[in-house]
Amino acid sequence: MKDKCVIVTGAFGALGQVVGRVLAERGAKVAAVDVAKTPPAGLSAALGDRVVLLGGYDLADPVSASKAVEASFQRLGRLDGLVNIAGGFAWETLAGGDPATWDRLYAMNVKTCANMCRAAVPHLEAVGGRVVNIGAGGAVKAAAGMGAYAAAKSGVHRLTEALAEELKGKVAVNAVLPSIIDTPANRRDLPDDDFSKWVAPQDLAEVIAFLASDAARAVTGALVAVTGRM
């Protein structure tokens, strides 16, 4: 990853921060993009000078996504990779839930990914770049209350496969499908679970970094399960 230039979306969140750090440690330059205008306190110092923080971009809006890509390109000088972490989750049954949740999760997960890919692909095609999307193991077989989320992440899976075919020989497009990620929010929501079985953000970031690297040049259209001990 030495001197590769990579955009990471959802970069102010728990997973995004770790992915940004892992890529930077491997020598990449990172544009850390997020919808939040202000990064968490201390994030800039924690990630170091190889990471540029770019907040205030609503990636569900195609114009804003294009501006995020252009700002990243201007700051980094080129684009070799895109890691689409931006997304969202909600648990609710169909009968007891809000129909608006389906639109919200589709926008947060599928539209953000599609908009960023559309804007970044011209840059990535020029260098034989990489796209890594974040799907979900829970979208392979949905559990109760997971309908809206699983449907949205299934959209990310299908987008990954379709784009890999559209860009075959030009840009490699893959996705990781994690089970539950060990984040503070998930620990709060599921306090009785065995956290040791979950996927550590560091471990997931290592897989993402591999797929974003030249070592994965022969891999495209793959949906890579990263399930920890689940």
C-alpha positions as CSV (number, residue, x, y, z in Angstrom):
1,M,0.0,0.0,0.0
2,K,3.0,2.3,0.0
3,D,2.0,5.7,-1.3
4,K,-1.4,4.4,-2.6
5,C,-4.1,7.0,-2.2
6,V,-7.4,5.7,-0.8
7,I,-10.7,7.2,0.1
8,V,-12.4,5.7,3.2
9,T,-16.0,6.7,3.8
10,G,-17.7,6.6,7.2
11,A,-14.2,7.3,8.3
12,F,-15.1,9.0,11.6
13,G,-16.9,5.9,12.9
14,A,-15.5,2.9,14.9
15,L,-14.5,0.8,11.9
16,G,-13.6,3.7,9.6
17,Q,-11.0,5.0,12.1
18,V,-9.3,1.6,12.3
19,V,-9.3,1.1,8.6
20,G,-7.8,4.6,8.1
21,R,-5.1,3.8,10.6
22,V,-4.3,0.4,9.2
23,L,-4.0,1.8,5.6
24,A,-1.8,4.6,6.8
25,E,0.4,2.2,8.7
26,R,0.9,0.3,5.5
27,G,2.1,3.4,3.7
28,A,-1.1,4.6,2.1
29,K,-2.3,8.2,2.0
30,V,-6.0,8.3,3.1
31,A,-8.8,10.8,2.6
32,A,-11.1,10.1,5.6
33,V,-14.6,11.2,4.5
34,D,-17.6,11.4,6.7
35,V,-21.1,13.0,6.9
36,A,-20.2,14.5,10.3
37,K,-18.8,18.0,9.9
38,T,-16.4,17.7,12.9
39,P,-14.2,14.6,13.6
40,P,-14.0,13.1,17.1
41,A,-11.6,14.8,19.4
42,G,-8.1,13.6,18.9
43,L,-8.7,11.7,15.7
44,S,-6.4,13.7,13.6
45,A,-3.5,13.2,16.0
46,A,-4.3,9.5,16.3
47,L,-4.3,8.9,12.6
48,G,-1.2,10.9,11.7
49,D,-0.3,13.2,8.8
50,R,-0.9,10.5,6.1
51,V,-4.6,10.9,6.7
52,V,-6.7,13.9,5.6
53,L,-10.0,14.4,7.4
54,L,-12.9,15.6,5.2
55,G,-16.2,16.1,7.0
56,G,-19.6,17.4,6.1
57,Y,-20.3,15.2,3.0
58,D,-23.8,13.6,2.6
59,L,-22.8,10.7,0.4
60,A,-26.5,9.7,-0.2
61,D,-26.6,12.8,-2.4
62,P,-24.8,12.3,-5.7
63,V,-23.6,15.9,-5.9
64,S,-22.1,15.8,-2.4
65,A,-20.5,12.5,-3.2
66,S,-18.9,13.9,-6.3
67,K,-17.6,16.9,-4.3
68,A,-16.1,14.5,-1.7
69,V,-14.3,12.6,-4.4
70,E,-13.0,15.8,-6.0
71,A,-11.8,17.1,-2.7
72,S,-10.0,13.8,-2.0
73,F,-8.4,13.9,-5.4
74,Q,-7.2,17.5,-4.9
75,R,-5.8,16.7,-1.5
76,L,-4.1,13.4,-2.4
77,G,-3.1,14.0,-6.0
78,R,-4.5,10.7,-7.3
79,L,-6.9,8.0,-6.3
80,D,-6.0,4.3,-6.2
81,G,-8.7,2.9,-4.0
82,L,-12.1,3.5,-2.4
83,V,-13.4,1.8,0.8
84,N,-17.1,2.3,1.3
85,I,-17.8,2.0,5.0
86,A,-20.5,4.6,5.3
87,G,-23.8,3.0,6.2
88,G,-26.4,2.5,8.9
89,F,-28.3,-0.1,10.8
90,A,-31.8,-0.5,12.4
91,W,-33.5,-3.4,14.0
92,E,-37.3,-3.5,13.7
93,T,-40.0,-6.0,12.6
94,L,-42.0,-5.3,9.5
95,A,-45.3,-5.1,11.5
96,G,-43.9,-2.9,14.2
97,G,-41.6,-0.8,12.2
98,D,-41.7,2.4,10.2
99,P,-41.9,2.1,6.4
100,A,-39.5,5.1,6.2
101,T,-36.7,2.9,7.7
102,W,-36.5,1.0,4.4
103,D,-35.8,4.2,2.5
104,R,-33.4,5.5,5.1
105,L,-31.3,2.3,5.2
106,Y,-31.3,2.0,1.4
107,A,-30.0,5.6,1.2
108,M,-27.4,5.1,3.9
109,N,-26.0,1.8,2.6
110,V,-26.7,1.4,-1.1
111,K,-26.9,5.0,-2.4
112,T,-23.8,6.2,-0.6
113,C,-21.9,3.3,-2.1
114,A,-23.3,3.7,-5.6
115,N,-22.7,7.5,-5.6
116,M,-19.1,7.2,-4.4
117,C,-18.4,4.5,-6.9
118,R,-19.9,6.5,-9.8
119,A,-17.8,9.5,-8.9
120,A,-14.5,7.7,-8.2
121,V,-14.5,5.1,-11.0
122,P,-13.0,7.5,-13.7
123,H,-10.0,8.1,-11.4
124,L,-9.7,4.5,-10.5
125,E,-9.9,3.3,-14.1
126,A,-6.9,5.4,-14.9
127,V,-4.7,3.5,-12.4
128,G,-6.2,0.0,-12.2
129,G,-7.7,0.8,-8.8
130,R,-9.6,-1.1,-6.1
131,V,-13.1,-0.7,-4.6
132,V,-13.9,-2.5,-1.3
133,N,-17.5,-2.3,-0.1
134,I,-19.0,-3.3,3.3
135,G,-21.7,-5.8,3.0
136,A,-23.1,-8.0,5.8
137,G,-23.2,-11.6,6.8
138,G,-26.7,-10.9,8.1
139,A,-27.8,-10.2,4.5
140,V,-27.0,-13.7,3.4
141,K,-29.8,-15.1,5.6
142,A,-31.8,-12.5,7.4
143,A,-32.9,-12.9,11.0
144,A,-36.1,-11.5,12.5
145,G,-36.1,-7.8,12.6
146,M,-33.4,-7.6,10.0
147,G,-35.6,-7.1,6.9
148,A,-34.8,-3.5,6.0
149,Y,-31.1,-3.8,6.9
150,A,-30.6,-7.1,5.1
151,A,-32.4,-5.8,2.0
152,A,-30.1,-2.8,1.9
153,K,-26.9,-4.8,2.4
154,S,-28.1,-7.3,-0.2
155,G,-28.2,-4.3,-2.5
156,V,-24.6,-3.6,-1.7
157,H,-23.7,-7.2,-2.5
158,R,-25.5,-7.1,-5.9
159,L,-23.9,-3.7,-6.7
160,T,-20.5,-5.2,-6.0
161,E,-21.0,-8.1,-8.3
162,A,-22.5,-5.9,-11.1
163,L,-19.8,-3.3,-10.9
164,A,-17.1,-6.0,-10.9
165,E,-18.5,-7.2,-14.2
166,E,-18.8,-3.7,-15.6
167,L,-15.2,-2.9,-14.7
168,K,-13.6,-6.2,-15.3
169,G,-9.9,-5.8,-16.3
170,K,-10.0,-2.1,-15.2
171,V,-11.0,-1.9,-11.5
172,A,-11.3,-4.7,-9.0
173,V,-14.5,-4.5,-7.0
174,N,-15.0,-6.7,-3.9
175,A,-17.0,-6.6,-0.6
176,V,-16.4,-8.0,2.9
177,L,-19.4,-9.5,4.7
178,P,-18.8,-9.2,8.4
179,S,-20.8,-10.8,11.2
180,I,-21.3,-8.6,14.3
181,I,-18.4,-6.1,14.6
182,D,-17.0,-5.5,18.0
183,T,-17.8,-1.8,18.5
184,P,-18.9,0.1,21.6
185,A,-22.3,0.7,20.0
186,N,-22.8,-3.0,19.4
187,R,-21.7,-3.8,23.0
188,R,-24.2,-1.4,24.3
189,D,-27.0,-2.8,22.2
190,L,-26.1,-6.5,22.8
191,P,-24.7,-6.6,26.4
192,D,-25.4,-10.3,26.9
193,D,-23.6,-11.5,23.9
194,D,-20.2,-13.2,23.9
195,F,-18.0,-10.3,22.5
196,S,-15.1,-12.6,22.0
197,K,-17.0,-14.3,19.1
198,W,-17.5,-11.0,17.2
199,V,-15.2,-9.6,14.5
200,A,-12.5,-7.3,15.8
201,P,-12.3,-4.0,13.8
202,Q,-8.6,-4.6,13.4
203,D,-9.1,-8.0,11.9
204,L,-11.7,-6.7,9.5
205,A,-9.4,-3.8,8.6
206,E,-6.7,-6.3,7.7
207,V,-8.9,-8.0,5.2
208,I,-10.0,-4.7,3.7
209,A,-6.4,-3.6,3.4
210,F,-5.6,-6.8,1.5
211,L,-8.4,-6.3,-0.9
212,A,-7.4,-2.7,-1.5
213,S,-3.8,-3.7,-2.2
214,D,-2.0,-5.0,-5.3
215,A,-1.8,-8.4,-3.7
216,A,-5.5,-8.8,-4.5
217,R,-5.1,-8.0,-8.2
218,A,-6.6,-11.3,-9.2
219,V,-9.7,-11.0,-7.0
220,T,-12.8,-9.2,-8.2
221,G,-16.5,-9.7,-7.7
222,A,-15.9,-11.6,-4.4
223,L,-18.1,-11.4,-1.3
224,V,-15.7,-12.3,1.4
225,A,-17.2,-13.6,4.7
226,V,-15.4,-12.3,7.8
227,T,-17.3,-13.9,10.6
228,G,-14.9,-14.1,13.5
229,R,-16.1,-17.1,15.7
230,M,-19.8,-16.7,15.0
